[in-house]
Amino acid sequence: MAFSRRNFLKYAAMSAGGTLIADTPFFSARARAEAEGGNVRYVPTSCEMCFWKCGAIAKVEKDKDGKDVVVKLEGNPLHPQSMGRLCARGQAGIGQLYDKDRLKRPMIRTGERGDGKYKEVSWEEAFSYTAEKLKAIVAKEGPESVAMLSHGSPGDYFTILLKAMGSGNIAFSSYAQCKGIRDTAWELTYGHKPGSSCERVDLKNSRVIVLIGTHLGENMHNSQTQEFAEAVGNGCKIICVDPRYSTAASKASLWLPIKPGTDTALLLTWMNILITEELYDKAYIEQYAIGFEQLKEAVKEYTPDWCAKETDLPEADIIEAARDLGRYAPNVVIHPGRHVAWYGNDAQRSRATAMLNALLGTWGRPGGMWLPAKGKFPAFSDGAPEYPSTNKEKPPVIKGDYPFAGGEGLTQVVRDTIITGKPYPIKALFVCGTDMIKALPAPDLTRKAIANLELMVAVDIMPSETTMMADVILPECTYLERHDGLFKVEVREAGVGIRQPAIQPMYDTKPAWWIASELCKKMGLADYAVKDSWEERMKRQAKAWGISYEELVDQGYVSQPNSAAPYITADNQPVFKTPSEKIELFSADLEEHNFDPVPKYEPTEEPGKGMYRLLYGRSPVHTFSRTINDQWLWELHKENQVWLNKKEAEQLGLQDKQYVRLENQDKVVSERIQVKVTERIRRDCVYMVHGFGHNSERLSRAHKRGADDQQLITRYKVDPITGGTGMRVNFVKIIKEA
């Protein structure tokens, strides 16, 4: 292959520094190929190594046998979510494409669940077996007894199948385990989420950026990381609130190593300082907000001296940060965060973040939060009939008893229903593009739920532990081998991105749209199947949206004219989709459901003697557990470490890079893991990168490398407003004898 491991490592390092540019300026796929000549093609597409959906360009050459080979991936300069660059993960899509451990053919389980014994079958046999089992379950228990858990694009297609069957039990882990809590909190405050795939933070124009447990530079959300670097270069003040001195903290003018669990105390105190010292945007609040007087009264008790004791931060630093925000407002932003499922009181903390932004007048202001783009994307069903209604006597369980749970559903509630059979049985489960055991807290409960199923169907690219517990495995091809979308791109402007194949699917793998469509036919639901091919459907959708499909194929991204209106002007006023049509600092909706209408601080449980709070996060070269086995990324980060404060290490007699094990409060013991002895973390907590320690033997590189943080997250605290699962409520001690 023309793209060597050595070259990948070189390009990845250059990309991380933001220095990689294309060999030849990219104007269009056709023009670039013609300019270079020879047997080379350039294919614009959308990356799926994470969920940012960066615009990518695949360079395709012929090998000595005349077969198409992807030899390079680079960023599409026309696409606003990549801006000409890809991170290491984006470039390593080649590693996923050519991973020898990929799922290659459909399989049906022949042994006991979890023992790894399968037989390879044809697609016809796999579909017939699955449909027969599904029909029997539906006939006995009803369509609501079929559920789906997903993360990523495969779930979009299987949502069609389940809704066509009459089931609404569909849940995505991106809600309860990640950003759904945040989205709901901002909707309660502004009537809008703070962004879709991309948060609407105007970093490059900001004077002060506050990051609260947000690890820019480690989560590597491409365009946002580029803008963060630009902001730092422009002299923007960075205030980093984090128990750990993260990559972002290294760029900060003020690092606040807060005691875990006390973030809400800091936010409420900052609001009190802004109001008391009259540093808030009075005119903005008078014009656009309601509930200021209730907020003013509610935050009086949160004084700087009290906050200093509660958060373990210097009082002077708390005051200085608030005054910096007031001084430079409205060209400031408190980042909404992304993964916010921490302590079980997370909706109110996220609401406090939203309200602090409101006091500073950041919504719709340069350097703050830009307004939603004025894109127009008419609903497109491609002539499919409406879905049948779900059973009114057995409504979907996906929101549980949580009044503000979002439409993406609560994965743990589906899991609990599978285990208990209440309020009705769920006996069949589709798992699409997610490793449930690595994604949900309390993994033993996930295994227990799987054991209760009569049918589990996994649709995935890699043989994760969850996939290898399925009854039927349906191998999806990688994003470089399929059409997906069209994708709405909603940044400062609105536009459309495309995913299209660079090469034909390898082995006997298929795109998820085709798998779901064929199952629709097998289930007697052909009206919901794709009429011809997904590409033809994409052409019809492009026409309905008024864009040129040919231009999209050639350039990878097409913007919608006149859709950008990021800032408030006399002719561009913000629209708040709340009941009052204002920013709601006091929420009558929350009060009606017996929740605090203004956030209050609630202390969290603290670690006992000899225990440390377990914190977790991201690697800049990995996406959750999905990429640990990628042949290129594995070379960059093979196993994780546990960060431990230097003074604690000295007391325990531990040396840097010494192997240990972690034991949590429920006596669960991890695989061995290296200690990273550092002064960059508080003494009351430890930190590890999520996603390592795979149990699937079919993942030859990732198997048993590093320790699994999720294994240690046996407890979680549910947010009462949204149903999100707070997972930073586990504690570990360190065992030396590994």
C-alpha positions in Angstrom: 0.0 0.0 0.0 1.4 3.4 -0.9 0.4 4.9 2.5 2.8 3.5 5.1 2.6 3.4 8.8 5.7 5.7 9.0 4.0 8.3 6.8 0.8 8.1 8.8 2.7 8.8 12.0 4.4 11.8 10.4 1.1 13.2 9.0 -0.7 12.6 12.3 1.9 14.6 14.2 1.8 17.4 11.6 -2.0 17.4 11.8 -2.1 17.7 15.6 0.0 20.8 15.2 -2.3 22.2 12.5 0.4 22.2 9.9 -0.8 19.7 7.4 -2.0 21.0 4.0 -3.0 19.2 0.9 -0.4 18.5 -1.7 -2.4 20.2 -4.4 -5.0 22.9 -3.8 -8.5 21.3 -3.8 -11.2 23.0 -5.9 -13.1 19.9 -7.0 -12.6 16.2 -7.2 -12.7 16.2 -11.0 -10.4 19.2 -11.5 -7.8 17.9 -9.0 -7.7 14.5 -10.6 -7.3 16.0 -14.1 -4.5 18.3 -12.9 -2.5 15.4 -11.4 -3.2 12.9 -14.2 -2.6 9.1 -13.9 -4.8 6.6 -12.3 -5.8 8.7 -9.3 -9.2 9.7 -8.0 -10.3 12.1 -5.3 -13.5 11.4 -3.5 -15.0 14.0 -1.2 -16.9 12.4 1.7 -17.7 12.9 5.4 -15.6 11.3 8.1 -17.1 8.9 10.7 -14.1 8.3 12.9 -16.0 10.4 15.4 -19.4 12.2 15.1 -18.2 15.6 14.0 -18.7 14.6 10.4 -15.7 16.5 9.1 -15.4 17.0 5.3 -12.7 14.6 4.1 -11.1 13.8 0.8 -10.0 10.3 0.0 -7.2 9.8 -2.5 -7.7 6.6 -4.4 -5.0 4.9 -6.6 -4.8 1.5 -8.4 -2.6 -1.2 -6.9 -0.5 -3.5 -9.1 -3.6 -5.7 -9.7 -5.7 -2.8 -10.8 -7.7 -2.7 -7.6 -8.8 0.6 -6.0 -6.9 1.4 -2.8 -7.4 4.4 -0.5 -3.9 5.7 0.1 -4.5 9.0 1.8 -7.2 11.0 3.7 -7.1 14.8 4.1 -9.4 17.6 5.2 -11.7 19.3 2.7 -11.0 23.1 2.8 -14.5 23.8 1.5 -16.2 22.1 4.5 -16.7 24.3 7.6 -16.2 21.4 10.1 -12.8 20.5 8.8 -11.5 23.7 7.2 -8.9 21.7 5.2 -7.5 19.7 8.1 -8.2 16.3 9.7 -7.1 15.1 13.1 -5.1 11.9 13.5 -8.3 9.9 13.8 -9.6 11.3 10.6 -6.5 10.3 8.7 -6.6 6.9 10.3 -9.9 6.0 8.6 -7.6 4.0 6.3 -6.6 1.9 9.4 -10.3 1.1 10.0 -10.9 0.3 6.3 -8.0 -2.2 6.2 -8.2 -3.6 9.7 -7.7 -7.3 9.5 -10.0 -7.8 12.5 -13.0 -6.3 10.7 -16.3 -8.2 10.6 -16.4 -9.7 7.1 -19.5 -11.8 6.7 -22.9 -12.4 8.3 -22.8 -14.8 11.2 -25.3 -16.7 13.4 -24.5 -17.8 16.9 -24.0 -21.6 17.3 -22.7 -21.8 20.9 -23.7 -20.3 24.2 -24.1 -16.6 24.2 -20.7 -14.9 24.7 -18.5 -18.0 24.0 -17.6 -16.6 20.5 -18.9 -19.6 18.5 -20.5 -18.6 15.2 -21.1 -19.9 11.7 -20.7 -17.7 8.6 -23.9 -17.5 6.6 -25.3 -15.8 3.5 -27.2 -12.6 3.8 -30.3 -14.4 2.8 -30.0 -16.9 5.6 -29.2 -14.2 8.1 -32.2 -12.1 7.1 -34.6 -15.1 7.0 -33.4 -16.3 10.5 -33.8 -12.8 11.9 -37.2 -12.1 10.4 -38.5 -15.5 11.6 -37.4 -14.8 15.1 -38.8 -11.2 15.0 -42.2 -12.3 13.7 -42.6 -14.8 16.4 -41.7 -12.3 19.2 -44.0 -9.7 17.8 -46.8 -12.1 17.4 -46.5 -13.1 21.1 -45.5 -9.9 22.8 -46.4 -7.1 20.3 -44.1 -4.8 18.3 -43.1 -2.8 21.4 -41.1 -5.9 22.5 -38.5 -5.0 19.9 -36.0 -2.2 20.9 -32.9 -0.6 19.5 -29.8 1.0 21.1 -27.5 2.9 18.8 -24.8 5.6 18.5 -24.1 6.9 15.0 -25.5 6.6 11.5 -26.6 2.9 11.4 -29.3 3.8 13.9 -30.9 6.2 11.5 -31.8 3.3 9.2 -32.9 0.9 11.8 -35.1 3.6 13.3 -37.1 3.3 10.1 -37.5 -0.5 10.6 -38.6 -0.3 14.2 -41.0 2.6 13.6 -42.5 0.7 10.6 -43.0 -2.3 12.9 -44.8 -0.1 15.4 -42.1 0.2 18.1 -40.9 3.4 19.6 -38.4 1.8 21.9 -35.4 3.5 20.3 -32.6 5.1 22.4 -29.2 6.6 21.6 -26.4 6.7 24.3 -25.5 10.2 23.1 -28.4 11.4 25.3 -28.3 9.9 28.7 -24.5 9.2 28.8 -23.3 12.3 27.0 -24.8 15.6 25.9 -28.6 15.2 26.2 -28.7 16.6 29.7 -27.0 19.7 28.4 -29.3 20.1 25.4 -32.4 19.8 27.6 -31.1 22.4 30.1 -30.4 24.9 27.3 -33.8 24.3 25.7 -35.4 25.0 29.1 -33.5 28.3 29.2 -33.3 29.5 25.6 -35.7 27.2 23.7 -32.7 26.0 21.7 -29.9 23.4 22.1 -26.4 25.0 22.2 -25.7 23.3 18.9 -26.2 20.1 16.9 -23.0 18.2 16.1 -21.1 21.5 16.6 -21.6 23.7 19.6 -22.3 27.3 18.5 -19.4 28.8 20.3 -17.7 31.8 18.5 -14.3 30.9 19.9 -12.2 32.7 17.4 -13.8 36.1 18.2 -13.9 35.6 21.9 -12.0 37.7 24.5 -12.5 35.2 27.4 -13.3 31.5 27.1 -14.3 29.5 30.2 -14.0 25.7 29.9 -15.6 23.7 32.7 -14.4 20.1 32.4 -14.2 20.6 28.6 -11.1 19.1 27.2 -10.5 20.9 23.9 -7.4 19.5 22.3 -8.1 16.1 23.8 -11.6 15.4 22.4 -10.3 16.9 19.1 -13.5 18.2 17.7 -11.8 19.5 14.6 -13.1 22.9 13.7 -13.7 23.9 17.3 -10.1 22.9 18.2 -8.8 25.0 15.3 -10.8 28.0 16.5 -9.6 27.5 20.0 -6.0 27.6 18.8 -6.8 30.7 16.8 -8.4 32.3 19.9 -5.3 31.5 22.0 -3.1 33.0 19.2 -5.2 36.2 19.3 -4.6 36.6 23.0 -7.9 35.4 24.3 -8.0 34.7 28.0 -8.6 31.1 28.8 -10.1 30.2 32.2 -10.0 26.4 32.7 -12.0 24.9 35.5 -10.8 21.3 35.9 -9.5 19.1 38.7 -6.8 18.1 36.1 -4.3 20.2 34.3 -5.5 19.2 30.9 -4.1 20.2 27.5 -6.6 23.1 27.4 -5.5 24.1 30.9 -1.9 24.4 29.6 -3.1 27.3 27.4 -5.0 29.0 30.2 -4.2 32.3 31.9 -6.1 30.9 34.9 -6.4 27.3 35.9 -8.9 26.6 38.6 -8.3 23.0 40.0 -11.8 22.7 41.4 -12.9 20.0 43.9 -14.9 17.6 41.8 -18.7 17.9 42.3 -18.7 21.6 43.2 -18.9 23.2 39.7 -22.5 24.5 40.3 -21.3 26.3 43.5 -18.8 28.2 41.4 -21.3 29.1 38.6 -23.8 30.4 41.1 -21.2 32.4 42.9 -20.0 34.0 39.6 -23.6 35.0 38.9 -23.8 36.6 42.4 -20.6 38.6 41.8 -21.8 39.8 38.4 -25.1 40.9 39.8 -23.8 42.4 43.0 -21.0 44.4 41.2 -23.4 45.2 38.3 -21.2 43.6 35.8 -24.0 41.9 34.0 -25.5 43.1 30.7 -28.5 45.0 32.1 -30.0 46.1 28.7 -29.7 42.6 27.3 -31.4 41.1 30.3 -34.2 43.7 30.3 -34.9 43.1 26.6 -34.5 39.3 26.2 -34.9 37.6 29.6 -37.4 37.0 32.4 -36.8 35.9 36.0 -33.9 38.2 36.8 -35.3 39.2 40.2 -35.8 35.6 41.3 -32.3 34.8 40.2 -30.8 37.7 42.0 -32.5 36.6 45.2 -31.6 33.0 44.8 -27.8 33.5 44.3 -27.3 35.9 47.3 -26.3 33.1 49.5 -23.4 32.0 47.2 -20.7 34.3 48.4 -17.0 34.2 47.3 -15.7 33.3 50.7 -18.2 30.4 51.0 -17.4 29.3 47.5 -13.7 29.2 48.2 -14.2 26.8 51.1 -16.7 24.7 49.1 -14.7 24.4 45.8 -11.2 24.5 47.4 -10.2 27.4 45.2 -8.6 30.7 46.1 -11.2 33.4 46.8 -9.2 35.9 44.8 -9.2 33.7 41.7 -12.9 33.2 41.9 -13.5 37.0 42.0 -10.9 37.7 39.3 -12.5 35.2 36.9 -15.9 36.8 37.4 -14.6 40.3 36.9 -12.8 39.3 33.7 -16.0 37.9 32.3 -17.9 41.1 33.2 -15.1 43.3 31.9 -15.0 41.7 28.4 -18.7 40.8 28.0 -20.5 40.2 25.8 -17.5 38.9 23.8 -17.0 36.0 26.1 -18.4 32.5 26.4 -18.7 29.8 29.0 -18.5 26.7 26.9 -21.7 24.5 27.2 -19.6 21.3 27.4 -20.4 18.1 25.7 -20.2 15.0 28.0 -21.9 16.4 31.1 -23.3 13.2 32.7 -21.2 13.6 35.9 -22.9 13.6 39.3 -26.7 13.1 38.9 -27.6 16.8 39.3 -26.3 17.7 35.9 -29.3 19.5 34.3 -29.2 22.2 36.9 -25.4 22.7 36.5 -25.9 22.9 32.7 -28.8 25.4 33.3 -26.5 27.5 35.5 -23.9 27.5 32.6 -26.7 28.7 30.2 -27.9 31.4 32.6 -24.4 32.7 33.2 -24.0 33.1 29.5 -27.3 35.0 29.5 -26.2 37.4 32.2 -23.2 38.2 30.1 -25.3 38.8 27.0 -23.4 36.2 25.0 -26.2 34.6 23.0 -26.1 36.1 19.5 -23.0 38.3 20.2 -19.5 38.1 18.6 -17.2 35.9 20.7 -20.2 34.4 22.5 -22.8 32.0 21.0 -23.8 32.5 17.4 -27.4 32.4 16.5 -28.8 29.3 14.7 -28.3 29.4 10.9 -31.3 30.1 8.8 -31.2 26.9 6.9 -34.2 25.4 5.2 -34.3 21.6 5.1 -37.9 20.5 4.2 -38.9 17.1 5.6 -38.2 14.3 3.1 -39.8 10.9 3.3 -39.2 9.8 -0.3 -42.9 8.8 -0.6 -42.8 6.3 2.3 -46.1 6.1 4.2 -46.6 7.4 7.7 -45.5 5.1 10.5 -48.2 3.2 12.4 -49.1 4.5 15.8 -47.5 2.8 18.8 -49.7 0.8 21.2 -51.4 3.4 23.5 -51.8 0.8 26.2 -48.0 0.0 25.9 -46.4 3.3 25.1 -42.6 3.5 24.6 -40.6 3.2 27.8 -37.6 5.3 26.5 -38.3 8.3 28.7 -39.0 6.5 31.9 -40.5 8.7 34.6 -38.3 11.7 33.7 -40.5 14.5 32.5 -37.9 16.3 30.4 -36.1 13.3 28.9 -35.2 14.0 25.3 -36.5 12.3 22.2 -33.3 10.3 21.8 -34.4 8.1 24.7 -32.8 6.7 27.8 -30.6 3.7 27.1 -30.5 2.5 30.8 -34.3 2.6 31.0 -34.5 0.2 28.0 -31.9 -2.0 29.7 -33.9 -2.0 33.0 -37.1 -2.9 31.1 -35.3 -5.9 29.4 -34.2 -7.1 32.9 -37.4 -6.6 34.8 -40.0 -7.2 32.0 -41.8 -4.1 33.4 -44.0 -2.4 32.3 -43.9 -5.1 29.5 -41.3 -7.5 28.1 -38.7 -6.4 25.6 -37.4 -9.6 24.0 -35.6 -8.5 20.9 -32.8 -5.9 20.6 -30.9 -4.3 17.7 -27.6 -2.9 18.7 -26.3 -0.6 15.9 -22.9 0.9 15.9 -22.3 0.9 19.7 -20.6 -1.2 22.2 -23.2 -1.1 25.0 -20.9 -2.7 27.5 -18.4 0.1 27.1 -21.0 2.9 26.8 -23.5 2.3 29.6 -22.7 2.4 33.4 -22.9 -0.8 35.4 -21.8 -3.1 32.6 -22.8 -6.2 34.6 -26.4 -5.0 34.3 -25.9 -4.7 30.5 -24.7 -8.3 30.4 -27.7 -9.4 32.5 -30.1 -7.6 30.1 -28.5 -9.3 27.1 -28.9 -12.7 28.8 -32.7 -12.0 29.1 -33.2 -11.5 25.3 -34.6 -14.0 22.9 -33.0 -12.2 20.0 -30.1 -9.8 19.8 -28.9 -8.5 16.4 -25.7 -6.5 16.1 -24.9 -4.2 13.2 -21.3 -3.1 13.4 -17.9 -2.9 11.7 -15.8 -4.4 14.5 -16.1 -7.4 16.8 -16.6 -5.6 20.1 -17.6 -7.5 23.3 -21.2 -6.5 22.8 -21.2 -7.5 19.2 -19.8 -10.9 20.0 -22.7 -11.6 22.4 -25.3 -11.2 19.6 -27.4 -14.0 18.1 -27.0 -12.5 14.6 -24.1 -10.3 13.5 -24.7 -8.2 10.4 -21.4 -6.7 9.2 -21.6 -3.0 8.1 -19.0 -1.7 5.7 -17.0 1.3 6.7 -17.8 4.9 5.9 -15.3 4.8 3.0 -17.3 2.1 1.3 -20.9 3.5 1.4 -23.3 6.3 0.8 -25.0 8.0 3.8 -26.8 11.2 4.5 -27.4 13.8 3.1 -26.0 15.5 6.2 -27.3 18.9 7.4 -24.4 21.0 8.4 -25.4 23.8 10.8 -22.6 26.0 11.8 -22.5 29.8 11.3 -24.1 29.0 7.9 -26.2 26.1 6.9 -25.1 23.7 4.3 -25.2 20.1 3.1 -22.4 17.5 3.3 -22.2 14.1 1.6 -20.8 10.7 2.4 -20.0 8.6 -0.7 -17.8 5.5 -1.2 -14.2 5.8 -2.1 -14.1 2.1 -2.9 -16.6 -0.7 -3.2 -17.4 -2.6 0.0 -14.8 -5.2 0.9 -15.5 -8.8 1.9 -19.2 -9.5 2.2 -20.1 -6.3 4.1 -23.0 -4.0 3.3 -24.1 -0.5 4.2 -26.6 -0.2 7.1 -29.2 1.4 4.8 -29.3 -1.7 2.7 -29.4 -4.1 5.7 -32.3 -2.3 7.3 -34.1 -2.0 3.9 -33.8 -5.7 3.2 -35.1 -6.5 6.7 -38.1 -4.3 6.0 -38.9 -6.4 3.0 -38.5 -9.6 5.0 -40.8 -8.3 7.6 -43.5 -7.5 5.0 -42.8 -3.7 5.3 -41.6 -3.1 1.8 -43.3 0.3 1.6 -40.7 1.5 4.0 -37.7 0.0 2.1 -35.5 2.1 -0.2 -37.0 2.2 -3.6 -33.8 1.7 -5.6 -30.5 2.7 -4.0 -29.5 5.2 -1.4 -27.6 7.2 -3.9 -30.8 7.6 -6.0 -32.6 8.6 -2.9 -29.9 11.2 -2.1 -30.4 12.7 -5.6 -34.1 13.1 -5.0 -33.4 14.6 -1.5 -30.9 17.1 -3.0 -33.5 18.2 -5.5 -36.1 18.6 -2.8 -33.7 20.8 -0.8 -32.8 22.8 -3.9 -29.1 21.9 -4.2 -27.1 20.5 -7.0 -26.2 16.8 -6.4 -23.5 17.0 -9.0 -21.8 19.9 -7.2 -22.1 18.1 -3.9 -20.5 14.9 -5.3 -17.7 17.0 -6.8 -17.0 19.3 -3.9 -18.3 17.4 -0.8 -20.1 20.4 0.7 -22.6 22.9 -0.6 -23.7 25.9 1.5 -27.2 27.4 1.5 -27.1 31.0 0.3 -28.0 33.7 2.8 -28.3 31.3 5.7 -25.6 32.9 7.9 -26.9 35.4 10.4 -24.8 34.7 13.5 -25.2 37.9 15.4 -28.0 40.1 16.8 -28.8 43.2 14.7 -31.8 45.4 14.4 -33.0 43.3 11.5 -31.9 39.9 13.0 -33.5 39.5 16.4 -33.1 36.3 18.3 -36.1 33.9 18.6 -36.4 32.0 21.9 -38.6 29.0 21.7 -39.6 29.0 25.3 -43.1 29.4 26.7 -42.4 33.1 27.4 -40.5 33.6 24.2 -37.7 35.0 26.4 -34.6 33.6 28.0 -36.0 31.9 31.1 -33.7 32.6 34.2 -36.7 31.3 36.2 -38.3 28.2 34.7 -42.0 27.9 35.3 -41.8 24.5 33.5 -39.4 23.2 36.1 -41.5 24.7 39.0 -44.6 23.0 37.6 -42.9 19.6 37.9 -41.6 20.4 41.4 -38.0 21.1 40.4 -36.1 24.1 41.5 -36.9 26.9 38.9 -33.5 28.5 39.6 -30.6 26.1 40.2 -29.4 25.4 43.7 -26.1 23.9 44.8 -26.2 20.3 46.0 -23.1 18.8 47.5 -22.0 15.4 46.2 -20.6 12.4 48.0 -16.9 12.6 48.7 -14.3 9.8 48.6 -13.5 7.9 51.9 -10.1 7.4 53.4 -7.7 5.8 50.9 -10.1 6.3 48.0 -10.1 8.6 45.0 -12.9 9.8 42.8 -12.6 8.2 39.4 -12.5 10.7 36.5 -12.3 9.8 32.9 -11.9 11.5 29.5 -10.7 11.3 26.0 -7.6 10.7 24.0 -6.9 13.0 21.0 -6.2 10.0 18.9 -9.2 7.8 19.9 -12.9 7.9 19.8 -14.4 6.2 22.9 -13.7 2.5 22.5 -14.4 2.5 18.8 -10.8 3.2 17.5 -8.6 1.4 20.0 -8.0 -1.5 17.6 -7.3 0.8 14.6 -3.9 -0.3 13.3 -2.6 3.3 13.0 -4.1 4.8 16.1 -3.1 1.9 18.2 0.5 2.7 17.4 0.0 6.2 18.8 -1.8 5.2 22.0 -1.7 1.5 22.9 -2.8 1.6 26.5 -4.1 4.1 29.0 -2.6 5.3 32.3 -4.1 6.3 35.6 -3.1 9.8 36.6 -2.1 10.1 40.3 -1.0 13.2 42.2 2.8 13.1 43.0 2.3 13.5 46.7 -0.2 10.6 46.9 2.2 8.4 44.8 5.0 9.1 47.3 2.8 8.2 50.2 1.8 4.9 48.5 5.4 4.2 47.4 4.6 4.2 43.7 6.9 5.1 40.8 6.0 6.6 37.5 4.9 4.0 34.9 4.6 1.3 37.6 1.8 -1.1 37.0 -1.1 -1.3 39.5 -4.7 -2.3 39.6 -7.7 -0.2 40.7 -10.4 -1.5 43.0 -13.7 0.3 43.3 -16.1 0.7 46.1 -17.9 -2.5 45.0 -14.7 -4.6 45.0 -14.5 -4.7 41.2 -10.8 -4.9 40.3 -9.4 -3.6 37.0 -6.8 -5.1 34.6 -3.3 -3.8 35.3 -2.6 -0.2 34.3 0.4 2.1 34.4 0.5 4.9 36.9 1.2 8.4 35.6 2.7 10.2 38.5 2.1 13.9 38.0 1.4 17.3 39.7 -1.2 18.0 37.1 -4.1 16.5 39.1 -5.7 17.1 42.5 -4.9 14.7 45.4 -8.6 13.5 45.8 -9.1 12.0 42.4 -7.5 9.9 39.7 -8.0 10.1 35.9 -7.9 7.6 33.1 -8.7 7.8 29.3 -11.9 5.9 28.5 -12.2 3.1 26.0 -9.3 0.7 26.8 -9.3 -2.8 28.2 -11.3 -4.6 25.6 -12.4 -8.2 26.4 -13.1 -9.3 22.8 -10.3 -11.7 21.7 -11.1 -10.9 18.1 -9.7 -7.4 18.6 -6.1 -8.5 18.3 -4.5 -5.2 19.2 -6.9 -3.8 21.8 -7.6 -7.1 23.7 -6.6 -6.6 27.4 -4.5 -3.5 26.7 -4.9 -1.0 29.5 -7.8 -0.9 32.0 -11.5 -0.4 31.4 -12.9 2.6 33.2 -16.4 1.5 32.5 -15.8 -1.8 34.4 -15.2 0.4 37.5 -18.3 2.5 36.9 -20.7 0.1 38.7 -22.7 2.9 40.3 -24.5 5.9 38.7 -26.8 8.6 39.9 -29.7 9.5 37.7 -30.5 13.2 37.0 -34.2 13.6 38.1 -35.0 16.1 35.4 -33.6 14.4 32.3 -32.8 10.8 33.3 -29.1 11.2 32.4 -26.7 8.9 34.1 -24.1 10.7 36.3 -21.1 8.4 36.3 -18.4 10.3 38.2 -19.8 9.0 41.5 -17.4 6.0 41.7 -14.3 5.8 43.9 -11.2 3.6 43.6 -8.2 2.6 45.6 -4.9 1.6 44.2 -3.5 -1.9 44.6 0.3 -2.1 44.2 0.7 -5.7 43.4 0.0 -5.8 39.7 
